[in-house]
Every structure is written in C-alpha cells, then in structure tokens.
Amino acid sequence: MQSQKATKKQNGKCYVLTSERYVGAEAEEEEEEGLDEKMLHLTAKLERQFAESAKLEAMIRENLPRVGSGR
C-alpha cells in the first residue's frame, strides 16, 4: 500500500504537502530526563524568572516619576 501524501500541481510542478517537509520542522528529540526531573528544572527556572520580574518591576516603578507619569 502506498503512503497517502497530499500533492498539489501548480504551474506544471508537483508539490508534496507533508509536515516533515515544512521549513523549520525539526525532528523531535527523545527526552532524556523523566517528568519529575523536568518539572524540578522548569520550576527552578520559573522561580528565577519571577525574581527577575520583581526586580525589573521595582526598577520601573522607581523610574516612572522621572518620565513624567506623575505617580
């Protein structure tokens, strides 16, 4: 049995429309770490991002009066 691939003919050329041919499509890598370990890494990264967000928010609030917001 042949695999079913969508084809489209345009200007005398035949185009194959399969997902693996899309520009930027990458083969998925197998995960080396388990879900628990991955969640630990992601949670730690999120905590770092929260801390950076709070630091940037404080800097913005400190500088708002300097740009004439009136707050």
C-alpha positions in Angstrom: 0.0 0.0 0.0 1.4 3.4 -0.9 1.5 6.1 1.8 -1.0 8.9 1.3 0.6 12.2 0.7 -1.2 15.3 -0.4 0.1 16.7 -3.7 -0.7 19.9 -5.4 0.0 20.7 -9.0 0.7 24.4 -9.9 2.4 25.8 -12.9 3.2 22.3 -14.2 5.1 21.4 -11.0 4.0 18.9 -8.4 4.4 19.8 -4.7 4.3 17.3 -1.9 2.5 18.6 1.2 3.8 16.6 4.1 4.6 18.1 7.6 8.2 16.9 7.6 9.0 19.0 4.5 7.9 22.3 6.1 10.7 24.8 6.6 11.7 24.8 10.2 10.2 21.5 11.1 12.7 19.6 13.3 12.8 16.0 14.3 11.7 15.7 17.9 14.4 14.6 20.3 13.8 11.9 22.8 13.6 13.2 26.4 16.5 12.0 28.5 15.1 13.2 31.8 11.9 12.0 33.5 8.9 14.1 34.1 9.7 14.7 37.8 13.2 15.9 37.0 12.0 18.0 34.1 9.4 19.7 36.4 12.1 20.4 39.0 14.2 22.2 36.4 11.2 24.1 35.0 10.0 25.2 38.4 13.5 26.4 39.3 13.7 28.4 36.1 10.2 29.9 36.7 11.3 30.9 40.2 14.4 32.7 38.7 12.1 34.4 36.2 9.7 35.6 38.9 12.7 37.0 40.9 13.9 38.8 37.8 10.4 40.1 37.1 10.1 41.5 40.6 13.5 43.2 40.3 12.6 44.8 36.9 9.1 45.9 38.2 10.8 47.7 41.1 13.2 49.4 38.8 10.4 50.5 36.5 8.3 51.9 39.4 11.3 53.7 40.7 11.9 55.4 37.4 8.3 56.2 36.5 8.3 59.6 38.2 11.4 60.6 36.2 9.5 60.2 32.9 6.6 62.4 34.0 3.9 59.8 34.8 3.0 61.8 37.9 2.9 58.8 40.1 
